């Protein structure tokens, strides 16, 4: 009976929830420029208070602030019920308004593909997803009782690589101790089924800068004797992979977890239409590399990617020069149990081993994030899967890991708790892109999912 009352409350108050979401995503909060951040943190604190949180604190850092809000069972901080730690981020990506159909901070609801969607920066990434948790807390408070404690941790630097998240958690450890961490970020499965994700790949982002002569040189007068920094980088990069697509940096694969039969059984149950993926991406085939299947490559093996290479002349026509410098950016997606620091050392040693000595090379570390993977036999998986099935009225896809990266490892390392990811946004949310959007039905599904999760986990 009480469950029906909670669901009815969500339906009856959905327009009110939506209006508050519109207000939230109307407020810019671009972490890289600080635009609107101060105003957004004030708005978030007001919303947390309105939606039933008992304690709300703004945590200052040397960058953008975080917010920690706590909702207690019976409003009693001394209760003995378990606590769910919910992580999200209020900061958003920068925008180029000229590329949007409607202004990015003027939310617009319109229908596409038979679904009503709200278009605005932050709709799916990530304000619309964590705001669903607030709505669930409010619904449970109003029609039943909050069955377990909720601690909400919102950071303002996720789009910058979360440089101060660990510090915030470590310095506030006693205030945010919990039994499980929960993240709603990213899109649902491409099959349009919800997904429960047990891990994420890590990240290492580096850059190699090569400098030759003190100026660009005439490729005829100096061609032959003068070293070319672009060729130096091309040659070094070529040494990092073999013809099968495997990474040849010494020890690169040493620490990755072995794939078990249980892992492969889970992977086989994940929906996959390879021809549709190729068609959607406009590619002729998939790259070679380790892994027996598409999902095995995506979740269980690391990558070595070149996101950008800059050198010399790239405009129209010709310019016959030997460029004086070249730069390449490299990102590596890492898997459990790889360590970004160890991989950076091995990467650097490889570069030094293969450099010619004719140009100056600098290896620059930019950013990193450790990988994380939760055990497939965790007792939290079944109640989580049941809650997601209830919220979406569809069987969720269980995934051992996502291809992307989130700071899940911080909760494991600092708080010694597991972390589960359940995205609430549509697969075509256009996160980080123009016309970012969130399907309104999925926003409602997320509210229902969170309310059931809090009930299902309250006995742990």
C-alpha positions as CSV (number, residue, x, y, z in Angstrom):
1,X,0.0,0.0,0.0
2,X,2.7,2.4,1.0
3,X,4.6,1.6,-2.1
4,X,1.7,2.6,-4.3
5,X,1.3,5.8,-2.3
6,X,4.9,6.8,-3.0
7,X,4.5,6.1,-6.7
8,X,1.3,8.0,-6.8
9,X,3.0,10.9,-5.1
10,X,5.7,10.9,-7.7
11,X,3.1,11.0,-10.5
12,X,1.1,13.7,-8.9
13,X,4.1,15.9,-8.2
14,X,6.1,15.3,-11.4
15,X,5.2,18.7,-12.9
16,X,6.5,20.3,-9.7
17,X,9.7,18.3,-9.8
18,X,10.1,19.2,-13.5
19,X,9.7,22.9,-12.8
20,X,12.5,22.8,-10.2
21,X,14.7,20.8,-12.6
22,X,14.1,23.5,-15.2
23,X,15.2,26.2,-12.7
24,X,18.3,24.1,-11.8
25,X,19.5,23.6,-15.4
26,X,18.7,27.2,-16.3
27,X,21.5,28.2,-13.9
28,X,24.9,28.0,-15.6
29,X,27.7,26.3,-13.6
30,X,30.7,25.9,-15.9
31,X,33.6,24.8,-13.8
32,X,36.4,25.6,-16.2
33,X,35.4,29.3,-16.3
34,X,33.5,29.6,-12.9
35,X,30.5,31.0,-14.7
36,X,27.5,30.7,-12.5
37,X,29.1,28.4,-10.0
38,X,28.5,30.5,-6.9
39,X,24.9,31.1,-7.8
40,X,24.4,27.4,-8.6
41,X,25.7,26.2,-5.2
42,X,23.3,28.5,-3.4
43,X,20.4,27.2,-5.5
44,X,21.5,23.6,-4.8
45,X,21.5,24.2,-1.1
46,X,18.0,25.7,-1.3
47,X,16.7,22.7,-3.2
48,X,18.3,20.2,-0.8
49,X,16.5,22.0,2.0
50,X,13.2,22.0,0.1
51,X,13.4,18.3,-0.7
52,X,13.9,17.1,2.9
53,X,17.6,17.1,3.7
54,X,18.5,17.8,7.3
55,X,22.1,19.0,7.0
56,X,23.5,20.9,4.1
57,X,27.1,22.1,4.0
58,X,29.2,23.8,1.4
59,X,32.8,22.5,1.3
60,X,35.4,25.0,0.0
61,X,38.4,23.8,-1.9
62,X,41.2,25.7,-3.7
63,X,39.0,25.1,-6.8
64,X,35.2,24.8,-7.1
65,X,33.3,24.0,-3.9
66,X,31.5,20.7,-3.1
67,X,28.2,20.3,-1.3
68,X,27.4,17.6,1.3
69,X,23.8,17.2,2.2
70,X,22.4,14.6,4.6
71,X,18.9,13.2,5.1
72,X,18.3,11.1,8.2
73,X,15.7,8.5,9.0
74,X,13.1,10.3,11.2
75,X,15.3,13.4,11.0
76,X,17.4,11.7,13.6
77,X,21.2,11.8,13.1
78,X,21.6,9.1,15.8
79,X,19.5,6.5,14.1
80,X,21.0,3.1,13.4
81,X,19.8,2.6,9.8
82,X,22.4,2.1,7.0
83,X,23.5,5.0,4.8
84,X,23.6,5.3,1.0
85,X,26.2,7.8,-0.3
86,X,25.0,9.4,-3.6
87,X,27.6,11.1,-5.8
88,X,26.9,13.6,-8.5
89,X,28.2,16.8,-9.9
90,X,26.6,20.2,-10.4
91,X,29.2,21.5,-12.9
92,X,28.7,21.4,-16.6
93,X,30.7,21.5,-19.8
94,X,31.3,24.8,-21.7
95,X,28.9,25.7,-24.5
96,X,28.9,27.1,-28.0
97,X,25.4,28.6,-28.2
98,X,25.7,28.9,-32.0
99,X,25.6,25.1,-32.3
100,X,22.5,24.7,-30.2
101,X,18.9,24.6,-31.6
102,X,17.7,26.6,-28.6
103,X,19.8,28.5,-26.0
104,X,21.7,26.0,-23.8
105,X,20.6,27.6,-20.5
106,X,17.0,28.2,-21.6
107,X,15.5,24.7,-21.2
108,X,13.2,23.7,-24.0
109,X,10.8,20.7,-23.9
110,X,10.0,19.3,-27.3
111,X,9.2,15.9,-28.7
112,X,11.7,13.8,-30.7
113,X,11.4,10.1,-31.5
114,X,8.0,9.9,-29.9
115,X,9.4,11.0,-26.5
116,X,9.2,14.4,-24.7
117,X,12.7,15.6,-23.9
118,X,14.1,18.6,-22.1
119,X,17.0,20.3,-23.9
120,X,19.6,22.2,-22.0
121,X,23.2,22.0,-20.8
122,X,23.3,19.8,-17.7
123,X,20.0,18.1,-18.4
124,X,21.5,14.7,-18.6
125,X,25.1,15.4,-17.4
126,X,24.5,15.5,-14.6
127,X,21.9,17.7,-12.9
128,X,18.9,15.8,-14.2
129,X,20.2,12.5,-12.9
130,X,21.2,13.5,-9.3
131,X,18.1,15.7,-8.9
132,X,16.0,12.5,-9.4
133,X,17.5,11.4,-6.0
134,X,16.2,14.5,-4.3
135,X,12.8,13.9,-5.7
136,X,12.8,10.3,-4.4
137,X,13.8,11.5,-0.9
138,X,11.0,14.0,-0.9
139,X,8.4,11.4,-2.1
140,X,9.5,8.9,0.6
141,X,9.4,11.6,3.3
142,X,5.9,12.7,2.3
143,X,4.1,9.4,1.8
144,X,6.0,6.9,4.0
145,X,9.2,7.4,5.8
146,X,12.8,7.6,4.6
147,X,13.9,4.0,5.1
148,X,17.6,4.6,5.3
149,X,20.0,7.6,5.6
150,X,21.1,9.4,2.4
151,X,24.2,11.4,2.1
152,X,24.5,13.5,-1.1
153,X,27.9,14.5,-2.3
154,X,27.9,17.0,-5.2
155,X,31.2,18.2,-6.6
156,X,31.8,21.1,-8.9
157,X,34.9,19.9,-10.8
158,X,33.9,16.6,-12.4
159,X,34.2,18.1,-15.9
160,X,37.7,19.1,-15.0
161,X,38.8,15.6,-13.8
162,X,37.8,15.9,-10.1
163,X,41.1,17.3,-8.9
164,X,39.9,17.9,-5.3
165,X,37.3,15.1,-4.8
166,X,39.7,12.9,-2.9
167,X,40.7,15.7,-0.6
168,X,37.0,16.6,0.1
169,X,36.3,12.9,1.0
170,X,39.4,12.5,3.1
171,X,38.8,15.7,5.1
172,X,35.1,14.9,5.6
173,X,35.4,11.1,6.0
174,X,33.6,10.9,9.3
175,X,30.8,13.0,7.9
176,X,30.2,11.0,4.8
177,X,30.9,7.4,5.9
178,X,28.4,5.1,4.3
179,X,27.6,1.5,3.5
180,X,27.5,1.9,-0.3
181,X,28.2,4.5,-2.9
182,X,25.7,5.1,-5.7
183,X,26.2,7.1,-8.9
184,X,23.7,8.0,-11.7
185,X,25.7,9.3,-14.6
186,X,26.1,8.6,-18.3
187,X,23.5,7.0,-20.6
188,X,21.5,3.8,-20.4
189,X,22.4,0.9,-22.7
190,X,22.3,1.4,-26.4
191,X,19.4,-1.2,-26.5
192,X,17.3,1.3,-24.5
193,X,17.4,-0.9,-21.5
194,X,18.6,0.4,-18.1
195,X,21.9,-0.9,-16.9
196,X,23.7,-1.6,-13.6
197,X,27.4,-1.0,-13.9
198,X,29.9,-2.5,-11.4
199,X,33.0,-0.7,-12.5
200,X,34.7,1.9,-14.7
201,X,38.0,2.1,-16.6
202,X,40.6,4.4,-15.3
203,X,42.4,7.2,-17.2
204,X,45.9,8.4,-17.8
205,X,46.3,11.5,-20.0
206,X,49.8,12.6,-21.1
207,X,51.5,14.7,-23.8
208,X,54.8,14.4,-25.6
209,X,56.4,17.6,-26.9
210,X,59.2,17.4,-29.4
211,X,61.4,20.4,-30.3
212,X,63.9,20.4,-33.2
213,X,65.5,23.5,-34.7
214,X,64.8,26.9,-33.2
215,X,62.7,27.8,-36.2
216,X,60.8,26.1,-39.1
217,X,63.3,25.1,-41.7
218,X,63.2,25.0,-45.6
219,X,62.6,21.4,-46.4
220,X,64.9,21.6,-49.4
221,X,67.9,23.5,-48.0
222,X,67.9,21.5,-44.7
223,X,66.0,18.4,-45.8
224,X,68.1,15.3,-45.0
225,X,70.5,16.5,-42.2
226,X,67.9,18.3,-40.1
227,X,65.8,16.2,-37.7
228,X,62.0,16.4,-38.0
229,X,60.2,16.4,-34.6
230,X,57.0,15.2,-36.2
231,X,58.8,12.1,-37.6
232,X,60.4,11.5,-34.2
233,X,56.9,11.3,-32.6
234,X,55.5,9.2,-35.4
235,X,58.3,6.7,-35.0
236,X,57.9,6.6,-31.2
237,X,54.2,6.1,-31.4
238,X,54.6,3.4,-34.0
239,X,56.8,1.5,-31.5
240,X,54.0,1.4,-28.9
241,X,51.7,-1.0,-30.8
242,X,52.3,-4.0,-33.0
243,X,50.5,-5.1,-36.1
244,X,47.8,-6.9,-34.0
245,X,46.9,-3.8,-32.1
246,X,48.5,-4.9,-28.9
247,X,50.4,-2.4,-26.8
248,X,54.1,-3.1,-26.7
249,X,55.2,-0.9,-23.7
250,X,57.0,-3.3,-21.4
251,X,54.8,-4.4,-18.5
252,X,51.7,-2.6,-19.7
253,X,49.4,-5.6,-19.3
254,X,51.1,-7.0,-16.2
255,X,48.6,-6.1,-13.6
256,X,45.2,-6.5,-15.3
257,X,42.7,-8.8,-13.7
258,X,42.3,-12.1,-15.5
259,X,38.9,-12.8,-17.2
260,X,37.0,-15.6,-15.6
261,X,34.3,-17.8,-17.0
262,X,31.8,-16.0,-14.8
263,X,32.9,-12.7,-16.4
264,X,32.4,-14.1,-19.9
265,X,28.9,-15.4,-19.0
266,X,27.9,-11.9,-17.9
267,X,29.4,-10.4,-21.1
268,X,27.4,-12.8,-23.2
269,X,24.2,-11.6,-21.8
270,X,24.9,-7.9,-22.8
271,X,22.9,-6.9,-25.9
272,X,25.1,-6.3,-28.9
273,X,24.4,-5.4,-32.5
274,X,27.8,-4.9,-34.1
275,X,26.5,-4.0,-37.5
276,X,24.3,-1.3,-36.0
277,X,27.3,0.1,-34.1
278,X,29.4,0.2,-37.2
279,X,26.6,1.9,-39.1
280,X,26.0,4.5,-36.4
281,X,29.7,5.3,-36.3
282,X,30.2,5.3,-40.0
283,X,33.1,2.9,-39.8
284,X,34.0,-0.2,-41.9
285,X,35.2,-2.4,-39.0
286,X,36.5,-2.5,-35.5
287,X,40.1,-2.0,-34.5
288,X,42.3,-5.0,-33.7
289,X,43.6,-5.6,-30.2
290,X,43.4,-7.9,-27.2
291,X,40.0,-9.4,-26.2
292,X,37.8,-12.1,-27.7
293,X,34.7,-9.9,-28.1
294,X,33.5,-6.3,-28.4
295,X,32.6,-6.0,-24.7
296,X,35.7,-7.9,-23.6
297,X,37.8,-5.3,-25.4
298,X,35.7,-2.5,-24.0
299,X,35.6,-3.5,-20.3
300,X,38.6,-5.8,-19.6
301,X,41.5,-4.4,-21.6
302,X,43.3,-1.1,-21.5
303,X,43.8,1.2,-24.5
304,X,46.4,3.6,-25.9
305,X,44.7,6.4,-27.9
306,X,45.9,9.5,-29.8
307,X,43.3,12.2,-29.3
308,X,45.4,14.9,-30.9
309,X,48.6,15.4,-33.0
310,X,49.9,18.9,-33.8
311,X,52.8,19.9,-36.0
312,X,53.8,22.2,-38.9
313,X,51.5,23.6,-41.5
314,X,47.9,22.5,-41.8
315,X,46.2,25.2,-43.8
316,X,45.3,25.2,-47.5
317,X,47.9,24.9,-50.2
318,X,51.5,24.0,-49.5
319,X,54.3,25.2,-47.3
320,X,57.5,23.2,-47.6
321,X,59.0,23.2,-44.1
322,X,60.6,21.0,-41.6
323,X,58.5,22.0,-38.5
324,X,60.5,23.1,-35.5
325,X,58.2,21.3,-33.0
326,X,55.5,18.7,-32.7
327,X,53.1,17.7,-30.0
328,X,51.0,14.6,-29.4
329,X,48.4,14.0,-26.7
330,X,47.9,10.4,-25.6
331,X,45.1,9.0,-23.4
332,X,45.1,5.5,-21.9
333,X,42.0,3.9,-20.5
334,X,43.1,1.6,-17.7
335,X,41.5,-1.5,-16.2
336,X,41.5,-3.1,-12.7
337,X,44.2,-3.4,-11.2
338,X,46.4,-1.1,-13.2
339,X,47.9,2.0,-11.5
340,X,48.2,5.2,-13.4
341,X,51.4,6.1,-11.7
342,X,53.0,2.8,-12.6
343,X,51.8,3.1,-16.2
344,X,53.1,6.6,-16.6
345,X,56.5,5.4,-15.5
346,X,56.4,2.6,-18.0
347,X,55.2,4.9,-20.7
348,X,58.0,7.4,-20.0
349,X,60.7,4.6,-20.0
350,X,59.4,3.4,-23.4
351,X,59.7,6.9,-24.9
352,X,63.2,7.4,-23.5
353,X,64.2,4.0,-24.8
354,X,63.1,4.8,-28.4
355,X,64.0,8.4,-28.7
356,X,66.8,9.2,-31.3
357,X,68.5,12.0,-29.3
358,X,68.3,14.4,-32.2
359,X,65.4,16.5,-30.8
360,X,64.4,17.5,-27.3
361,X,61.5,15.6,-25.8
362,X,59.3,16.5,-22.8
363,X,56.8,14.1,-21.4
364,X,54.0,15.9,-19.6
365,X,51.6,14.3,-17.2
366,X,48.2,15.9,-17.4
367,X,45.6,13.9,-15.5
368,X,44.7,10.4,-14.2
369,X,42.0,8.4,-12.6
370,X,42.3,4.9,-11.2
371,X,40.0,2.1,-12.5
372,X,37.5,0.3,-10.2
373,X,35.6,-2.9,-10.4
374,X,33.1,-4.4,-8.0
375,X,33.0,-8.1,-7.4
376,X,30.3,-10.0,-9.3
377,X,29.2,-11.9,-6.1
378,X,28.4,-8.7,-4.2
379,X,25.2,-9.0,-2.2
380,X,24.2,-5.5,-3.3
381,X,23.7,-6.6,-6.9
382,X,20.4,-8.4,-6.6
383,X,18.4,-5.8,-4.7
384,X,19.9,-3.1,-7.0
385,X,18.8,-5.1,-10.1
386,X,15.3,-5.5,-8.7
387,X,15.0,-1.8,-7.9
388,X,16.1,-0.8,-11.4
389,X,13.6,-3.3,-13.0
390,X,10.8,-1.8,-10.9
391,X,11.7,1.8,-11.8
392,X,12.0,1.1,-15.6
393,X,9.6,-1.8,-16.0
394,X,12.4,-3.5,-17.9
395,X,15.1,-6.0,-17.1
396,X,18.4,-4.1,-16.6
397,X,21.6,-5.0,-18.3
398,X,24.4,-6.0,-15.8
399,X,27.8,-4.8,-16.9
400,X,31.0,-5.6,-15.1
401,X,32.5,-2.2,-16.1
402,X,31.9,0.8,-18.3
403,X,34.3,1.9,-21.0
404,X,34.5,5.4,-19.6
405,X,35.9,6.8,-16.3
406,X,34.3,8.0,-13.0
407,X,35.9,8.6,-9.6
408,X,34.5,5.4,-8.2
409,X,37.9,4.3,-6.9
410,X,37.9,7.1,-4.4
411,X,35.0,5.7,-2.5
412,X,36.6,2.3,-2.4
413,X,40.0,3.5,-1.3
414,X,39.1,6.2,1.2
415,X,35.8,4.9,2.6
416,X,36.3,1.2,1.9
417,X,32.9,0.8,0.3
418,X,31.6,-0.5,-3.0
419,X,30.3,1.7,-5.7
420,X,27.5,1.0,-8.2
421,X,26.6,3.1,-11.2
422,X,23.0,3.2,-12.6
423,X,22.6,5.8,-15.4
424,X,19.2,7.5,-15.8
425,X,19.9,9.4,-19.1
426,X,18.9,8.3,-22.6
427,X,21.6,6.7,-24.8
428,X,21.4,9.8,-27.1
429,X,21.6,12.4,-24.4
430,X,24.4,14.3,-26.3
431,X,26.4,14.8,-23.1
432,X,29.3,17.2,-23.8
433,X,27.7,18.1,-27.1
434,X,25.2,20.7,-28.5
435,X,21.5,19.9,-27.8
436,X,22.2,17.9,-24.7
437,X,18.9,16.4,-23.6
438,X,17.0,14.2,-21.1
439,X,13.9,12.1,-21.9
440,X,11.3,13.1,-19.3
441,X,10.1,9.6,-18.9
442,X,13.6,8.5,-17.9
443,X,13.8,11.3,-15.4
444,X,10.6,9.9,-13.8
445,X,12.0,6.3,-14.1
446,X,15.0,7.5,-12.2
447,X,12.9,8.9,-9.3
448,X,11.1,5.6,-9.0
449,X,14.3,3.7,-9.1
450,X,16.0,5.6,-6.4
451,X,12.9,5.4,-4.1
452,X,12.9,1.6,-4.5
453,X,16.7,1.3,-4.0
454,X,16.4,3.1,-0.7
455,X,13.7,0.6,0.4
456,X,15.6,-2.5,-0.9
457,X,18.9,-1.6,0.7
458,X,17.4,-0.5,4.1
459,X,17.8,-4.0,5.6
460,X,21.5,-4.3,4.8
